[in-house]
C-alpha cells in the first residue's frame, strides 16, 4: 500500500531503525509500522475478491481483436472479414505496408 506524508504530501518510504520498521519522509515525518496480522489478512482477502470480480480468462480462440475489422476476401479460405493494420516496413519516405488476418482461418497476408 502506498502512503503519503500528511505534512508535505510526499511519498513515504519504509526504513528500519533500531530493528523496528518505520515509514519516513524527507521532511522529517516518521510513523512506526504496526504489524497487525488481522489487518494483513483483511487486505489479502479484499485483493483476492477484487481479482475474482475482474478476472477475464481467454483461450487462444477467444482472442479479442484490437485491430479494425474490414471487408477483405481471404486468399486462402475466401472468408469476407479480416483484421487490418499497417506497419512501416521500408524507409520513411515510402508508403506503409497493410497487413490483414482472416477472422476465420487466421491466415495473414500483406499488401504494399
Secondary structure in CASP SS format (residue, H / E / C, confidence):
PFRMAT SS
TARGET T0000
AUTHOR 0000-0000-0000
METHOD secondary structure of the structure
MODEL  1
X C 1.00
X C 1.00
X C 1.00
X E 1.00
X C 1.00
X C 1.00
X C 1.00
X C 1.00
X C 1.00
X C 1.00
X E 1.00
X C 1.00
X E 1.00
X E 1.00
X E 1.00
X E 1.00
X E 1.00
X C 1.00
X C 1.00
X E 1.00
X E 1.00
X E 1.00
X E 1.00
X E 1.00
X C 1.00
X C 1.00
X C 1.00
X C 1.00
X C 1.00
X E 1.00
X E 1.00
X E 1.00
X C 1.00
X C 1.00
X C 1.00
X C 1.00
X H 1.00
X H 1.00
X H 1.00
X H 1.00
X H 1.00
X H 1.00
X H 1.00
X H 1.00
X H 1.00
X H 1.00
X H 1.00
X H 1.00
X H 1.00
X H 1.00
X H 1.00
X H 1.00
X H 1.00
X H 1.00
X C 1.00
X C 1.00
X C 1.00
X C 1.00
X C 1.00
X H 1.00
X H 1.00
X H 1.00
X C 1.00
X C 1.00
X C 1.00
X C 1.00
X C 1.00
X E 1.00
X E 1.00
X E 1.00
X E 1.00
X C 1.00
X C 1.00
X C 1.00
X C 1.00
X C 1.00
X C 1.00
X C 1.00
X C 1.00
X C 1.00
X E 1.00
X E 1.00
X E 1.00
X E 1.00
X E 1.00
X E 1.00
X E 1.00
X C 1.00
X C 1.00
X C 1.00
X C 1.00
X C 1.00
X C 1.00
X C 1.00
X C 1.00
X C 1.00
X E 1.00
X E 1.00
X E 1.00
X E 1.00
X E 1.00
X E 1.00
X C 1.00
X C 1.00
X C 1.00
X C 1.00
X C 1.00
X E 1.00
X E 1.00
X E 1.00
X E 1.00
X C 1.00
END
